[in-house]
Amino acid sequence: MDRQTWDPSVKDARTVSFGLAIHKWCTFLRLERPMYACELNLRNIIILMIALSPLQLLQAQDDCGDECKINTNLAMIINVPVNSTAQVVGTGWGTVGGVGYNFTQRQAVIGEFLWNRVYASSGQLRPLQADLQSSDLSGNADIFTITGNYRYELRGRLLGTYLIGGGGWYLRNTNLSREITVGPGTICTTAWLWWGFTCTSGTVTASQTVANSNLAALGANAGMGLTVRVGEAPYRLYTEARYHYAPTKNINTQFITVAFGIRY
């Protein structure tokens, strides 16, 4: 068989054909842009398709049904402060996500990251506003946790219930909208302590200037949840209530999270 002779005109013809194809796609998609911009658009679409191709591997795991070894969860949460924490901040919101390993259908371990934000309760900023001599002051606190948890679950074909508990690292970050410099003789209350000020002999240490603070501690959590199957196994919607406690300095961080999300 004769070898095919390389012909530059063939390459040119293919280039022209490819360019016409792109032009047709641009016309079809009604991209009223210069040709190079349209080519970049198509290139980005191709790159996105390649980047998403690993998701096909996750699709293959759907066949494991209720026997999957890997578990994941993602949920929105409502944060309800309790005890000393409830004295200074009100209900907040956030999100939680996790991934873990199923030893059996009933027993699993899960690593989770949680973030939620709470806001100053009505009236709790008044001592700070009085010292600032202005009512133009607001505050919030972000709570971050990284925990390892054990879950014991009883699961039916449609409904399920479980107990969960564990512990890990808790970080409380407080933020005031303005810096406050404390004057002498200010009486110490829980509000001052929560927002990062220190107290001595019943009064706030004078000359402190604070706008934000960070306190971290090891903490623990425990709770229970309900699940309901949606579509094919192993996908389930879940709702969960969990109590969290961390012995942070001056004021313990205590709250209950109520989660609504989906599990795999």
Stockholm file with secondary structure:
# STOCKHOLM 1.0

chainA/1-264         MDRQTWDPSVKDARTVSFGLAIHKWCTFLRLERPMYACELNLRNIIILMIALSPLQLLQAQDDCGDECKINTNLAMIINVPVNSTAQVVGTGWGTVGGVGYNFTQRQAVIGEFLWNRVYASSGQLRPLQADLQSSDLSGNADIFTITGNYRYELRGRLLGTYLIGGGGWYLRNTNLSREITVGPGTICTTAWLWWGFTCTSGTVTASQTVANSNLAALGANAGMGLTVRVGEAPYRLYTEARYHYAPTKNINTQFITVAFGIRY
#=GR chainA/1-264 SS CCCCCCCHHHHHHHHHHHHHHHHHHHHHHTCCSCHHHHHHHHHHHHHHHHHHTTHHHHHHGGGGGGGCSEEEEEEEEEEEECHHHHTTBCCEEEEEEEEEEESSSSEEEEEEEEEEEEEBCTTTTHHHHHHHTCSCCCEEEEEEEEEEEEEEEEECSSEEEEEEEEEEEEEEEEEEEEEEECCTTCBCCHHHHHTTCCEETTEECTTCEEEEEEEEEEEEEEEEEEEEECSSTTCEEEEEEEEEEECCSSSCEEEEEEEEEEEC
#=GC SS_cons         CCCCCCCHHHHHHHHHHHHHHHHHHHHHHTCCSCHHHHHHHHHHHHHHHHHHTTHHHHHHGGGGGGGCSEEEEEEEEEEEECHHHHTTBCCEEEEEEEEEEESSSSEEEEEEEEEEEEEBCTTTTHHHHHHHTCSCCCEEEEEEEEEEEEEEEEECSSEEEEEEEEEEEEEEEEEEEEEEECCTTCBCCHHHHHTTCCEETTEECTTCEEEEEEEEEEEEEEEEEEEEECSSTTCEEEEEEEEEEECCSSSCEEEEEEEEEEEC
//
